[in-house]
Amino acid sequence: MSPPSARSVFGFCLLLAVSACGTDGGSPQVTGSTVDPLPRSCTIPQSQIFSAAPAKDWIPALTNPEFVGPQDPSLSYLQDSDRVIGIVVDDVAYAIPTNILWWHEIVNLDVGGRSLAITHCPLTGSSLVFDREPVGGVEFGVSGLLYRNNLMMYDRSTGESLWPQMLRGARCGAQSGTALQSFAALEMRWDRWWFLHYDTKVLSERTGHVREYDRYPYGDYAEPRNRMTLFPRQQLDTRLQPKELVLGFPEKERSWAVPFSALAEIGPRAAIHPAATSPEIVVLWDGLGESAMAFTARLESGERLTLRVDGERIVDDQTGSRWRFDGLALSGPLEGVQLQPIAEAHAAFWFAWIDFHPDTQLWEGP
């Protein structure tokens, strides 16, 4: 794969220079060059890694920033339609708005006895949360490098190991080959997360950095029809628009993806079992929250549920229990039961998902 043209790099350098300067002063120039040399023991070809920032931490990751209540004045940057990454730790809900992650990409968070990394790559539209404890609780920073347009984290323990977000593990340096354990998260509109968790804690704008958290800094980049990417794509799959969001699940045999647009055509609620090879997987959709999540539909007892939409309700055929779109049974024999989320499932732009999972089976509707 040859380096991108000077024109394509220049356009995105302008976006990145405006959006993610590492200091609170002017914006350094982005080179858009390939990386040389790579850290030792790197299993990714040099031709597929590009530099999008002049140095590590030019985009500053956050560590244990301030969280506040949902009506705190420091949340004036957050609108109802903005998206958040929602997690629950020891029955406490936390919302990390993508508004802040556009500018920082990683939040290292120590809460409830857990060490987590909440990550979002604006260029691939991918949001993943990782448990840092199995890898020694290391803090992650933004390397300034991209693999297939995707964020490459580095850990501040070795200083050189590189962890591509969508590969969920290290591929370069001393930690190469080490996998990251995913932690269940739900990405959705802020107003719907607040509806689910009225007492949620929310990431404050008081991050110690001066940024315009109420402004999306990438122009029309995320428009579904926009074909522009910072660096060349690996796959050209026209079954969907390149920036359309899909919920993807990386299975060992064959990955699959569910387009948000196909779910929206069903209605404001949907419950589907998209993978014929894994019938115990169910995807629940909330149109108001523009959110989809995959769950294991097999209970601890071993019983497998089949969920469907009945009018405005999500119910299961086996017990008739009513379910909320975050996998909680609201009424019926299973009231109070929480379906186990599939932590590895996450949303991403279609072009990015298919680049990382070229064997993906696409669910195109009932």
N, C-alpha and C positions, 0 to 999 in steps of 0.2 A: 504494500500500500504506500503510495507516494505521499509526501507532505502536502497539506492543503495549499491552495493558491494564495498568493499574497493578498488578493482582493478579499477572499473569504475570511482570512485571518484578521485583516484590518477591520472589517465590519464588526466582528465579534470582539476584537480588542477594545473597540469603543464601548461596547456594552459592558464588558468586564471591567474596564477602567472606571466607568461611571459607577458600577454596581458594587464593587467589592474591594475597595482599596484597603490595604492593611493598616494604614495609619489614618489619623483624623485630618490630615492635611491633604495635599494633592495626590493625584493618582499616578503611581508608577506606570511605565510603559510595559505592556504585555508583549512578549516576543512571539508566542505561538509556535515555538520551535520544537523539534523532537528532542528527546532527552539523551544526553551523553555525558558521563557514563551512567548506567543504571547501577543500583546497589547489587552486591554479590547475590548469587543464588536466585536470580530473577527468572521466573518461568514464563514471563510474558514477553513476546517479541518487541524489540525496541521500536519497530515501525508502527506499533499500535499505541504507543504512549507518547503523549504530547505535553508540552509545558504551556500552561495558560496563566501563569503568574510568575513573577521574578524570583520568588523565594517562598520557603515554608512560612506559614502563618501570615502571609500577606492578606489572606482571608482569615480573620481571627476566630477560631473556635471559642466557645464559651465553656466555662467550668463552674458548676454550682451557682448559676445566676439567681437573681431574686425572683421568687414567685409570690403572687399576691392574690387576693380574692377577686371574684369575677366582676366586681363593680368598682375596683380601685381606679383612681384617676389616671394612673400610669398606663392604663389600657385604652387610652383615647385613640391610639393608632389602629385598634382592632374593630373591624366592622362585622356585622352579622354574617355576611357572605364570605368572609375570609376563611381560609382553611386552617385547621389545626391538626397536629398529631396528638391523639389522645391516648394516654396510658393510665393504668390503674395499678398502684403498688400498695400492698397491705390495706386495701379498701379505700385508699386515698387517690382521687383522680387528679391528673395533671394534664394541662393543655399547653402544647408548645406550638405557637402559630408559625406557619410557613413564612409569614411576613418577616420574622426575625431570622429564620433559617435561610432566606434568600441571601442574606448578608453575612451569615456566619457558618452555615452548612452543618455544623456539629455542635451539640450541647452535651458535655460530659456531666452527668447528674448522679449524685449519691443521695439516695432517699430510701427510707424503709429497709436499711440493711443491704440494699442493692446498689451496684455500680453499673450505670447504663450509659449508652451513647445513642442519643437521638440524632439521626442524620437525614439530611435532605439534599439532593442534588438538583438544582434548578434546571440544568441542561438536559437531564434525562427524566425529570419529573418523578423521581423515585424517592420514597420515604421509607426508611427502615430503622428499627430500633434494635440495638444489640446489648447483650449482657456482657459486661466487661470482666466480671468475676472469673470466669473460666480461663481468661488469658492474663490473670494476675492483676486485674483491676487497672490496667494501664489507661492513661488518658490518650485520647486521639486528637490530632491536629489536622489541618488542611495542608496537604503537601504542595498544592499548586499544580499537580500533575493530573492528567485525565487519561483514562483507559476507555476507549470507545465512547468518548464524550462524558464518561461517568467519573464522579468524584473518586480520587484515590486518597485515602486517609494515611497518615503515618502515626506510629505510636511513639510517644515521648520517652519510652523506656529504652528502646534501641536507637531511636533517632533516624533510622534508615529503612526499617521495614515498611513496606507499602501494602495497603489493604484496599483493593477496589471494592466500593460499596456493594455493587450488585453481584459480585462474586462471593461476598460474605466470608472473606478470609484473606490472609496474607498471601501475596504472590511474589514478593521480592524481599530480600534481606534476611536477617537472622531468623525471623519468624515465618519465613516462607513455608506454605503448606499448612499453617495453623488455621483452623476454621473458627468462625465466630458463631455464637449461639444467638439466634433471633429471639426477640422478646415481643409478645403480642402487642399490637398497636392498632388504632382505628383512626384513619385519616378522614376528616369530614368537615363540613361547614361549622364555624364556631357556634352559631345559634343552636344547632342541633346537638352538639356536644354539651352545651350548657343546659339544654333541655334534659339530657340524660343525667347530668351530674351538676345539680344546682349549686353545690358547694365546692366545685372544682378549684384547684389552684392554677394560676395562669402565669406564664412567663412575662415579667414586667419589661417595659421599654428601658428601664434603668439598667442597662447592660455594661456600662462603663465605656461605651463607644457611641460616637455621634453618627447616627444613620437615620435615613428617612424610612422608618419602618412602615409608614402608611403608603409607600410607593413601590410598585413592582418595577424593578430596575432593568428588565430585559425587553422592554417594548412589546412587540406582538409575537415574541418568540414562541409562546405557549399556545398560540392559536392552532387548532387541530390541522388546518390546511397548510400551515407554514412548514416548508420542507427544509428550511435552513438549519444546519447544525454547525457547531464550531469546527469539528473535524470530520473527515469522511466516515460515512456509515458502512458497516460491514454487510448488511443485508438491505435489499430493496424489495419490500413486500407491500404491495399496493392493495391488499385486501381491506386495510383501514387507512385513514389519514395518518400521516407520520406522528403527529403530536396528540392523537386521541389517547385518552387514558384507558388502560386495561388493568384488571386485577389478574395478576399472574401467580401461578403456583408452580415452583420448580420440582417436578417429580423426577425420580431416578430414571425411570424408563422413558417417559415422554412428558414434557411440561405442557401446561395448558394456560390459556388466557381467556378472560371474559371481558368483552368491551363494555364500558359504561354505557355507550349509546344503545347497545342491544338490551341492556337491563332497563334503560329509561323508556324504551318502546313498550315494555310490558306494563309499566305504570308506576305509581308512586311507591309501590312495594313489590318485591319479588323474592321468591325462594326457589332456587334451582339446584339441581344435582348435575353439574356440567360434565363430569368425567365418568364415562361409562366404566372405565377400569377401576375407579374408586368411588363406588356409589355412596359410601358413607361420608363423602365430602358434600357440604351444602354451602351455597353462597347466598347470603342475605343482602338485599339491596334496599336502601332508603333514598328515594328520589329527592325528598326535601333536603336531606343532608348531602346529596350527591356522593354517596359513600357505599362501598361494597366491602364485605369481609367474608372470608372462608372459615368454616367451622367443621369440626368433626361431629357428624350426626349420630355417632354411636355412643351410647351412654356407658357409664362405668359398669352397669349391670350386664353390658354386652348387647343390649337391644339396639337395633338400628332404626332410626326414625326417618320418615319421609315427610319433608315439610313442603307446604304449598301455600298459596294465597287464596283465602276464601273471603271474597268481598274486600274489606279493608283490613282483614286480619291475616296474620301468618299463623297457621296451625299445623299440627302434625297428624298424620292419618292414624297413627297407632293409639294415641290417647286423647286426641282432640284438644290438647293443651294449646294455649295461645302464647305466641312468642314475640318478643321485641326484636328489632333489627340488629341489636348488639348481642343476640344469642341468649337472652334471659327469658325464661318462661314466666309470664305474667299471671296466668291463671290456669286452672285445670289440675289434673292429677300430678303434673310435673312442676307445679308452681314453685318458683325459687331456684330451679335447676339452671345452671349456666353451661351452655355448650362450650366445649374447649376450642378456642380459636387456633387456627393453623398459623403459627407465628411467621413462618417463612413466606406466606402469601403477602404480596404487597402490590401497590399500584405503581405504574410507570407509563411513560409515553410508549406507544406501540413500537416506534422505530427502535427504541432502546431495548425493550423487552425482546424483540425478535433478534437483535444483534447478539444478545447474551444467550438466547435460547432458540436457535434457528429451527429446532425440531418441534416447535410449539404447535399444539393442536388448538385451533381457534374455535371457541363456542360462538355460534352465529345466531342463536335464538332457538326458542322452543319449536 
